Amino acid sequence: MIVNSGELFTSLTSAVWGAVGGYLVLWLLRGFSKLFSDTEGMGQGDLKLLAMLGAWGGWQILPGVLLMSTLAATVVFGVGMVSGKIDRNSPQPFGPFLAGAGWLALMYTPDWTAI
């Protein structure tokens, strides 16, 4: 956020809301998972990673990051389950998909501060 105080990637306001929104979205999903399935469904590291990506790129990149990471994880884990290499009941990491989608979003997102 210190870097974005000089508006390197986005405005400071967008960075703050990006951090808050990134954490809050996954925190809510984690809570619903615990409520309906009695398992947390996601580790705290995923929440912090999305908050960090939101702080770097602003709240504007969050929908794209979530969409890209979810689609990629669905394809990879779906193929793994169909092929029998992944057990449906074993926990699978989501962080690498968030990190990859976040990197793509940060590298290829237009300058939102110019809008």
C-alpha positions in Angstrom: 0.0 0.0 0.0 3.0 2.3 0.6 3.9 1.8 -3.1 0.4 2.7 -4.1 0.4 5.8 -2.0 2.4 7.1 -4.9 -0.1 5.5 -7.3 2.4 3.1 -8.9 -0.2 0.5 -9.8 -3.5 2.1 -8.6 -4.8 4.8 -6.3 -4.4 4.4 -2.6 -8.2 4.3 -2.2 -8.5 1.5 -4.7 -5.7 -0.3 -3.0 -7.3 -0.1 0.4 -10.7 -1.3 -0.9 -8.9 -4.0 -2.9 -7.3 -5.4 0.2 -10.5 -5.2 2.2 -12.6 -6.6 -0.6 -10.2 -9.4 -1.4 -10.1 -10.6 2.1 -13.8 -10.2 2.8 -15.0 -12.1 -0.3 -13.0 -15.2 0.5 -13.7 -14.8 4.2 -17.5 -14.9 3.4 -17.1 -17.9 1.1 -15.1 -19.7 3.8 -17.8 -18.9 6.4 -20.5 -20.3 4.1 -18.5 -23.4 3.5 -18.2 -24.0 7.2 -21.8 -23.3 7.8 -23.1 -25.7 5.1 -20.4 -28.4 5.0 -18.8 -28.4 8.5 -15.4 -27.8 6.8 -13.6 -24.5 6.4 -13.0 -25.2 2.7 -10.2 -22.7 2.3 -7.1 -21.8 4.3 -6.3 -18.4 5.7 -3.4 -18.0 3.3 -5.8 -17.8 0.3 -7.6 -14.9 2.0 -4.4 -13.0 2.6 -3.1 -13.7 -0.9 -6.2 -12.2 -2.5 -6.1 -9.2 -0.1 -2.5 -8.6 -1.1 -3.4 -8.8 -4.8 -6.2 -6.4 -4.2 -3.8 -4.0 -2.4 -1.5 -4.1 -5.4 -3.9 -3.9 -8.2 -6.9 -2.3 -6.6 -10.4 -3.6 -6.2 -10.9 -3.5 -10.0 -8.8 -6.6 -10.6 -10.6 -8.8 -8.0 -13.5 -10.1 -10.2 -11.1 -11.1 -13.0 -8.6 -12.8 -10.6 -11.4 -14.7 -9.0 -12.9 -15.8 -12.3 -9.6 -16.8 -13.9 -8.4 -18.7 -10.8 -11.7 -20.5 -10.3 -11.9 -21.5 -14.0 -8.3 -22.8 -14.0 -8.7 -24.7 -10.8 -12.0 -26.2 -12.0 -10.4 -27.5 -15.2 -7.2 -28.8 -13.5 -9.0 -30.5 -10.6 -11.8 -31.7 -12.9 -9.4 -33.4 -15.2 -7.5 -34.8 -12.2 -10.7 -36.3 -10.7 -11.9 -37.7 -14.0 -8.5 -39.3 -14.6 -8.5 -40.7 -11.1 -5.3 -38.8 -10.0 -7.1 -36.6 -7.6 -9.3 -37.9 -4.8 -12.5 -35.8 -4.5 -12.3 -35.8 -0.6 -8.7 -34.7 -0.3 -7.9 -31.0 0.1 -6.5 -29.2 -3.0 -4.4 -26.0 -3.1 -6.1 -22.9 -4.5 -3.3 -20.5 -3.8 -1.2 -21.3 -6.9 -4.3 -20.5 -9.1 -4.9 -17.2 -7.3 -1.2 -16.3 -7.6 -1.1 -17.1 -11.4 -4.4 -15.2 -12.1 -3.2 -12.3 -9.9 0.1 -12.1 -11.8 -1.8 -12.1 -15.1 -4.2 -9.4 -13.9 -1.4 -7.2 -12.6 0.6 -7.5 -15.9 -2.2 -7.1 -18.3 -4.8 -4.8 -16.7 -5.1 -1.3 -18.2 -4.3 1.7 -16.1 -7.5 2.2 -14.0 -6.3 5.5 -12.6 -6.5 7.1 -16.1 -10.2 6.3 -16.3 
